[in-house]
């Protein structure tokens, strides 16, 4: 029993460690070998400059061995001086040599030492910088979008959101794979490694302060658990979930999802439509692909449109969202339009759309 308890504690500690991992977007830095080569070249330049200064004023130096300073002695003096070894066998005795040591060689020595320890200092300060970036991120992030699952569905959903104007700084990716999160970080996205069915993992993604949540997991049962957990942590956020089987869609809605997309059925219907009419399939593909051809967007009713009929607007209205009711364009109750209505319309790509665009 004692061993089992210790194993359970160790397992929970490992899970907590994984859950605490938040990967911020990676900054563009030079490759390690290039950084080392660059520092070595700078160090060599400092060494050559010091040798040149000593050689020019070599008459002002005294060598205890033979009282003469040749080129090799200049290299030797520069080496032991820059490395702060200082054996004392070669010393500057003239006023000019001592002045050069004070004003030029001493600063060069400091630069040389900084170059040598620069890599070590960078390693020591990197963790401090990352912790500071993480604290600043946690302080500023709010009304963001959390994408659970960064596979094909999650990536496509995010691309559509980014095309509508969502900034990468307002996106947090949650995925159990560390490699996937590293890829997301390389693309400029913040990521959290862990199981999204656990509340502590979603808390690391600051989900209670999120505005919208996209659940794009590989398994339907996982999607249900993630939706339940997310809804418990955030009662007001908009949750959109994807499932493979249509029979699981009602369960997702009961779990708290505002919208459920059945990926397998949707793909199948698009395939069937393309078989019956390839042109119609092309139009549908264009509608769900943000930024090309035609876009499907949701927008509020403008003041000039209030009181008018659905067909009197400039855009092609597909549906009218009135409260919690979705009215078709030919529904007699859809007209006249009210000031609180929202219109689902088809517009040309590139037109400014509200952040609640529906494409994709």
ABEGO torsion letter per residue (X at the ends): XAAAAAAAAAAAAAAAAAAABBBBBBBBBBBAAAAAAAAAAAAAAAAAAAAAAAAAAAAABBBAAAGBBBAAAAAAAAAAAAAGAGAGABBBABAAAAAAAAAAAAAAAAAAAAAAAAAAAAAAAAAAAAAAAAAAAAAABBGBBBBBEABAAAAAAAAAAAAAGBBAAABBBBBABAAAAAAAAAAGBBBBBEBAABAAAAAAAGAAABABBBBBBABAAAAAAAAAAAAAABAABBBBBBBABAAAAAAAAAAGBABBBBAAAAAAAAAAAAAABAAAAAAAAAAABBGBEBBBBBBBBBAAABGBBAAABABBBABBBBEABBBBAABAAAOBBBAABBBBBBBBBGBBBBAABABX
